[in-house]
Amino acid sequence: DMENKHAALYEYLVKQADRITDEWLSRTASEKEKTAQQYKDFILAVSRVFAKDEQALCWDKASGCAKEIAYDRAVSQIPVTESIKGFKVCRELLIDEIEHFSDKHAPDCSKKDFFIWNKQLHSMMDEVIEQFILEYEHTTKRQLKAQTEMIRELSAPVIPVSEHIGVLPLIGEIDTHRATVIIE
């Protein structure tokens, strides 16, 4: 029955997680230990889509993994295109594993079973990539805002002369924003 096949596929993917992680790392630019753990956690989270009793958790877990990876990638200024290529590699590896499982470990699998699994995987991966991009964009905007504030503060530094007196050197043009900062 389909539920048993789902459970068997999930168990198979969990057992293959280390090997899939190693293959994913070998096909992408990242080789950090933290990345390896993130990749493995991601593979395990995405694989939960095939575990009937864990489907409620799987979307949150996978989305959480994607957001963590996105934050780390944005902070490290790794181009978003590189990460999307990594998700493509992961998707290909998981599809290959599903195909291997259906050929070698579940010979009674029908084409319909295979297509259902593929559809579930694609839905999960598409959602995860969307969450990744949203978090990456959010983190990048936060960083840019913090850097902009720092530049503004440095463009009008107050040099303390005594406890209650400071000197504000005025160099260059004073635009509306800079004038507001100086007046404050």
Secondary structure, 3 states (H helix, E strand, C coil): CHHHHHHHHHHHHHHHHHHHHHHHHHHCCCCCHHHHHHHHHHHHHHHHHHCHHHHHHHHHHHHHHHHHHHHHHHHCCCCHHHHHHHHHHHHHHHHHHHHHHHHHHCCCCCHHHHHHHHHHHHHHHHHHHHHHHHHHHHHHHHHHHHHHHHHHHHHCCCEECCCCCEECCCCCCCCHHHHHHHHC
